[in-house]
Amino acid sequence: MTHNDGAIDETSHTVTANDQPQARIQRVLVVGAGTMGSGIAQVVAESGLTVTLADADIAALDRGLSGIARRWQESTERGQHSAADVSSFAANLRSGKLSDATESDLVIEAILEDIDIKARLFQDLAILAPPRTVFASNTSSLSITALGQRSGRPDRCVGLHFFNPVPRLPLVEVVRGLDTSEQTMQAAHEFASRLGKTPVIVNDAPGFVANRVLLPMINEAIFTLQDGVADRETIDAVMRLGAAHPMGPLALADLIGLDVCLAIMESLQRDFGDDKYRPAPLLRRMVSAGKLGRKSGEGFYPY
């Protein structure tokens, strides 16, 4: 990790913003140093691009950077990367602030899943960032079209929905808002490919594809547990052994975070106006009790 900016020699991407000259995506700002933000910053650094990680909470920023360093150290111990590899990755990563948007070609937000908070962040960034800068949201369910309108640059606003854990899972949903330009979509798609990910283009709709399909299944598994049909181990075993899922839905909910699951279900219910997306009462109770899954040490399973 460094506070010096490194030059990028490899092929990068172009984005046209109205009549602005084309910009090469060389410098990326990731806002939010939690699990998702730090994971995104890690894979950007590993791709050879210069990335700045920022968070209003300095303690959270320190934890995010420490987590990246720990994962890189573990990767050398497993023989996945050499010490020289990790040194080169670290040279691409720096800590920073929102003001680093002034020199960024792409800003990716990975903050609280609240559209008002995300929109205010984009409005603040729009004052700092050059007109060419693309704004991307890692939202898992919120409207990219609405965020784009409130950001003031709807043609340069796109969804880049990464999946947890970011360094391991290959999928990125590239979400097209109603006003997202073709140049922005191309830049976002090529950027995700540059990270070694598999980008899939989806249109803006509540939950996009992954969470519109996945979260109702998880929610139904919680209803099944709540109704006493089977215990947690049995429910998860049925889906692992009978449906070939790599992990059961309750264990997956713990990995995602029960608060995140609840927020997505509430968003689906609100945006579709359909009670089939009603969050299970047990899910609400567990979130209220602070039992959020792996990140809190207890969810459907203890950790």
Buried (B, 14 or more C-beta within 10 A) or exposed (E): BEEEBBEBEEEBBBBBBEEEEEBBBBBBBBBBBBBBBBBBBBBBBBBBBBBBBBBEEEEBBEBBBEBBBEBBEEBBEEEEBEEEBBEBBBBBBBBBBBEBBEBBBBBBBBBBBEBEEBBEBBEBBBEBBEEBBBBBBBBBBBBBBBBBBBBBBBBBBBBBBBBBEBBEEEBBBBBBBEBBBEBBBBBBBBBBBBBEBEBBEBBBBBBBBBBBEBBBBBBBBBBBBEEEEBEBEEBBEBBBEEEEBEEBBBBBBBBBBBBBBBBBBBBBBEBBEEEEBBBBEBBBEBBEEEBBBBBBEBBBBEE
